[in-house]
Amino acid sequence: MSLPTVYPLSTLSPELKAALQERTEHRLRDIVGANITTYYGISVPSLSPFRQIITGKDVKEDPTIIIDFRRAVPLSDYGSYSPFIAKFFGHPRKQSELENLLAPGLPNFIAKSSSTTGNKPNLFPKYPRRWPTTPSSFAKRLHLTNSGTAVYLYSVAYQDLLEVMGEDGEVMKKILVCIGSSGAMRNAENWPMEMDSTRMGTIMPGHVSPWATGFIIHQRSFLLIHALFALLEPTVERFLMTFLTFFVDLIHYIQEDWSILIASMRDGTIPDIGHIEHVRTHLQANLRANPRRAEELQNIGPPLNCPGWAQRVWPNLKTVVCICSGMFATLIPKARSVLGPNVLIQNIGYGCTECSIGRMLNIDDTETFVLETTDVVEFLDTSEVLVHDNILQAWDLQPGKCYQPVATTEDGLWRYLIDDIIQVTGFDPRNGWPVFKFYGRKNLAIRFQYTAVTEAHLTSVIQALNIEGIARIQEFTAVVDLRDFPQTVGFFLEIIGDIGPDATEARQKAFEALVGANEDHQRAFDAGQLRLPTIRIVKPGTFAEYRLWRGESMNVGVGQIKVPVVMLNEEQQEWIAERVVTEL
């Protein structure tokens, strides 16, 4: 049965506002009360004014704590926490020095950020939830649809294992260092690292691939092995993954290695591909020859043979759950061509390594979120100076305006400035929480002397170009094009099929879209500060190859690599420029 559509309110009623305020302030007192006694809470200089104000107060019960917090706690960034987080990587790792560092106890794992721009990844300790009866947002989103056979394209591998020692030299806890989705998946499904060795040859209930598949750290090999076991199972109902790029790359590799996969199914042998030797035995133990299924698939043919291929291969397929908004939305037409019209592409929600922030307002709307978090999120108007005096609460927001989230978390972040911009569209009529759309990354803008080009501006250009007469765009990235004077925005596009007959108009249409987003571009063009945007087409498979190349060169986990909306790194720019096949 389909759920009724929820329509946002433009204003909050007094009752909804009061209830929203009470929930938010209750959670804030809980978080502050727990984390002010940590080593960070009692020692960091930036919290000294707050500590002085609350001396003698019952932090968890005194309502004036909320006023004190808002007046005295400043904004923070990663630099405030990095000296404390570095202690987890020192030697020896003594429990007495690491316990209660940022939040009570010891973390379950340390999450690595994606480092999309090429910078060194940030690290965020993730502590046990203090309210274990409340499922994490991630856990709830994994189970939004009915249970059934699913392809879980999540890595469970980790990059490091930190042993915390007690006073007698005994190992008191082992802390994983891994990408955020790996740690969150383990927590959500209650999969402790200590059980890994006994699970390697096991296919978990509801899954199609052995546990060992999650320990393949090479992206192509990871996806091919998942593809093999998924193709063998005709009852698949769901695909779950971090980003929609995973599904598109999976289809790309199935198409590319179709004959290898069919042969493996026919004779029951794991294919001879690299980077799987450490788990090959466990994989092989779960693979049985199935010539009947191989013949059935051979008759259907590879993914690009027919529209709606996936529903012929998996007749019960209902849902693909992943991040598919913002820059990933350009992949939906490609995924839809393979999935057919009846499979729901569902967004898993909105969040970042620092914290989870929102879920979908309506299950079939991939772009609109409603605030849902176990932490506390405040907001900064992007048109104002970024200081704590300008922080707004959820009930103060205005539909149509853009804001930057500010998170105070169970994991020990205090008014941490999230590097995203959201646009508020209203309020949830059920509970008053803000409803919003993702607008773009703050640090991924192209900055010219006269103005900045945001992620939202770039996306509007792609939407203007993504028409039948010009090109069907699968993925894109942008750079500052300095090959000629004056500089301009340069686009690299991977397209589906051929360039359309109106491609000669593409640069002008791109410019018009930029001007439509910000009139400063027209003034800069008239003043000779800007030329028409440039558009270069790369060979098919370039963006999948990029994710593979970055994963190998950076040695990061499967599922962590994203193609940045704006490429600022020179090495990345040179790499993609080498794969250009034509320029419009």
C-alpha positions, 0 to 999 in steps of 0.5 A: 500500500502506498503512503500518502504524500506529505505536503510541507507547510509554509509556516509553523503553527504555535503548537508545532513550534512549541513541540519542535522547540521542546524536543530539540532543547531536551536533546541538546541538554542530554548531549551537553550534559554527557559531553561537557565532562569529557576531556575535550569538554573540560580542556578545550579553550573555546569552551572556557566561557561556557564552562564558567557560565554553567558552573554550579548548574545542573546541566541536564535539568536547568533550562537556562543551559540552553541560553548559555549554550547559544550565547557562549559556545562558538562555531568549531571546525575540524582543526579544533578536534584533530589534536584529540583525534590524533591521540587514537593513533599514538603509542601506547594506546592507553585506555586511561588516556583515550576513554571519554576523550570526545564523548563518554567511553570509547568509540565503536569505530573511527570514520574516514571522510571521502576526501572528494577534493583530493585532500587528506581525509578527516577522521571522526570517532563514532561512539555507541548510542546512549539511547540504544532503544532508538534505532539510528537513522542509518539503520531505519533507512536500510529497512525502509522497504519490506525485507527480502533478498537483497544485494548489499553493495556495502564494504565491511573492510577496514583500513586499520585496527586500533588496540586500546590497552588497559593498565595491565597490558590487556587489550580492552577494546579494538577500534576499527578505522574505516569509511563511514558507511562500513562502520555504520552498516556494522553498527546498524546490523550488529556485526562486530569485528570479532565475528568476521573470521567465523562469517567469511564463508557465510551468506547472511540472511537476506543477502546474496553474496558471502560475507567475504565479498565485503572485504574486497577492497578493489572496486572492479573486483568488488562489483564483479563478485557481487554481480556474479552472486546477484545474477545467480539469484533470480529472487532479488528484491532490493539493491542497497548501496552508498551512491547511485554511481555504484549501480551504474558502475556495476552495470558497466562491469556486467556489460564489459565482462558478461562472457566471464560472468556467464562462464563462471555461472555455468561451471561454478568457478570464481573468475580469474580476476585480481585482488580477491586472493585473500577471500577466494576460498570463501567465495568458491565455497559458496558458488555452485555451477548453475548451467540452467541459470547461465543459459537463461541469462545468456538468452536475455543478454547483457544489460544494454541489450534491451530496455528494462533489462534488470526486471527480466533478470530479477522479476521481483526487483522492487527498489534501489536504495542509495544516495541519488540526489544532487550531483548523482541525479544525472545518473537516474536516467541511465539507471532507469533505462536498465531498471525499467519504469516499475523499480523505485529508486529511493534515496537513503537520506541526507548526511555526511561523515560528521552526522546523519541529518535527514530522511526523505519526506516522501518515498518517491521523491529523491530530492526533498528531505526532512530533518531527522537526526539523533543529534542537534542541528542548528543553521546559519543563513548563508547571506550572513557572516558565519559567526555563532551570533547569527545561528538560527534554530529550526523553527526560525528558518524561512522557506526559500532561503539557503542555510549551512547546517551546524551540528552538535553531536553525541559523538562530541562535536560542538557547533561544528560547521558542516560544509554543505548548503541546504535550501529550506522549502517548508516544514513537516506538518506531522512534527514541524521539522524543516523540509529542505533540498540539498543545494551544494557543497560549500567548498566545491564552488568555482570562485572567480574575481567577480562571483562564485559558481556554486554546485547548484549553478553547475547543476542548472547548466547540466539540466539545460544541456541534458536534452535530446537535441544536445546530449543525454548526460550521464555524469559530469565534473567542472573545472576552471578552464585556463587554456585561453583568456579570459578564464571560464567554467569548463565542463567534462561530460560523459554522455549516453549515445551520440551527440545531438544535432543541436550540439553547436548551441551547447556553449551558448545554452550553458552560458544562458543557464549560468546567467539565469542562475547569477546575472554577474556572469553576463556583466563579466562576459560584457566586461571581457572577464569571462568567455563562453563555457567550454564543453569536453566529451570524455570516452564512455566509462571514464567516470567509472575508471576515475573511481577505480583510479582514485580508489587505488591511488588513495587506498581508500575503501570501496564505496567512498570515492566520488567524482567531485562536482568541481575538480580543483586538483591538478593531477585529477584535471590532467587525468580526465583531460587525457580522456577527452574524445571531442570538444563542442 
